[in-house]
Amino acid sequence: MVKGQKVVCINDTFPPVIVAIYKQLPVKGNVYTIREVFLGREKIVKGGDTATVGLLLQELKNPPDPFHAGKEELGFSSERFAPLNELPDEEAEVEEAIGAGATPSYGWN
């Protein structure tokens, strides 16, 4: 995922603590534009060997992270989003079942 890329929210289930500290949260199915991409802090703090990619979105603005020394804006895990041109597995399966091999009918052939 890169700055300027369009993404669609695929997971808008948040724990109550997140709902309490964020002003704006993404909604499943809505399209957003990536404003910034950053290394997710939770993996660094926990000492994990992998990192999570965080996103800031142009359409959503949130307060500074109260636990970050630099007071960076609260962002979202990239795992909550899919690139707009890619559908999550369950939606792709539904689309395949509905339109696989179907030819549009315009009523004039």
C-alpha positions as CSV (number, residue, x, y, z in Angstrom):
1,M,0.0,0.0,0.0
2,V,1.3,3.4,-1.0
3,K,0.4,7.1,-0.4
4,G,-2.4,8.2,-2.7
5,Q,-3.7,4.6,-3.3
6,K,-7.5,4.0,-2.9
7,V,-8.4,1.2,-0.4
8,V,-11.7,-0.2,0.8
9,C,-12.4,-1.0,4.5
10,I,-12.9,-4.7,5.1
11,N,-13.0,-4.7,8.9
12,D,-14.7,-2.0,10.9
13,T,-15.0,-3.9,14.2
14,F,-13.2,-2.0,17.0
15,P,-12.9,-2.6,20.7
16,P,-14.5,0.0,23.0
17,V,-11.2,1.6,23.9
18,I,-10.5,2.5,20.3
19,V,-14.0,3.8,19.8
20,A,-13.5,6.0,22.9
21,I,-10.2,7.6,21.8
22,Y,-10.7,8.0,18.0
23,K,-12.8,10.8,16.5
24,Q,-13.4,9.1,13.2
25,L,-13.3,5.4,12.3
26,P,-13.5,3.7,8.9
27,V,-16.7,1.9,7.8
28,K,-16.7,-1.4,6.1
29,G,-17.3,-1.1,2.4
30,N,-16.3,2.6,2.2
31,V,-13.4,3.7,0.0
32,Y,-10.6,5.8,1.4
33,T,-7.3,7.4,0.1
34,I,-4.0,6.6,1.9
35,R,-2.5,9.9,3.2
36,E,0.5,8.3,4.9
37,V,2.0,4.9,5.5
38,F,4.0,4.1,8.7
39,L,5.4,1.3,10.7
40,G,2.9,0.2,13.3
41,R,4.1,0.8,16.8
42,E,2.4,-2.1,18.6
43,K,4.8,-4.7,17.1
44,I,7.8,-2.5,18.1
45,V,6.6,-2.0,21.6
46,K,5.9,-5.8,22.1
47,G,9.3,-6.7,20.6
48,G,7.9,-8.7,17.8
49,D,10.0,-9.9,14.9
50,T,7.5,-8.6,12.3
51,A,6.0,-5.2,11.8
52,T,2.5,-4.0,11.1
53,V,1.9,-1.3,8.5
54,G,-0.2,1.6,9.7
55,L,-2.2,4.0,7.6
56,L,-3.5,7.5,7.8
57,L,-6.5,8.3,5.5
58,Q,-7.3,11.5,3.8
59,E,-10.9,11.3,4.6
60,L,-10.5,10.7,8.3
61,K,-8.7,12.9,10.9
62,N,-7.9,11.7,14.5
63,P,-6.2,13.1,17.6
64,P,-2.6,12.5,18.4
65,D,-1.7,9.1,19.8
66,P,-1.5,9.6,23.6
67,F,1.1,6.9,24.0
68,H,3.5,8.2,21.3
69,A,6.3,10.6,22.3
70,G,6.1,12.4,19.0
71,K,2.3,12.7,19.3
72,E,1.7,11.3,15.8
73,E,-1.9,11.0,14.7
74,L,-3.8,7.8,15.6
75,G,-3.8,5.6,12.5
76,F,-5.2,2.2,11.4
77,S,-3.7,-1.2,10.7
78,S,-3.4,-1.8,6.9
79,E,-4.9,-5.2,7.6
80,R,-8.3,-3.5,7.9
81,F,-8.2,-2.5,4.2
82,A,-7.9,-4.0,0.8
83,P,-6.6,-2.3,-2.4
84,L,-9.6,-1.0,-4.3
85,N,-8.9,-3.2,-7.3
86,E,-8.8,-6.4,-5.2
87,L,-11.8,-7.9,-3.5
88,P,-11.6,-9.8,-0.2
89,D,-12.0,-13.6,-0.7
90,E,-15.6,-13.8,0.3
91,E,-16.7,-10.9,-1.9
92,A,-14.6,-12.3,-4.8
93,E,-16.4,-15.7,-4.4
94,V,-19.8,-14.0,-4.5
95,E,-18.8,-12.0,-7.6
96,E,-17.6,-15.2,-9.3
97,A,-20.8,-17.1,-8.5
98,I,-22.9,-14.2,-9.9
99,G,-21.0,-13.1,-12.9
100,A,-18.6,-15.9,-13.9
101,G,-18.6,-16.1,-17.7
102,A,-21.8,-14.0,-17.9
103,T,-22.2,-11.8,-21.0
104,P,-24.1,-8.6,-20.5
105,S,-27.4,-8.5,-22.3
106,Y,-28.5,-5.1,-23.7
107,G,-31.8,-6.3,-25.1
108,W,-30.9,-5.5,-28.7
109,N,-29.1,-8.7,-29.8
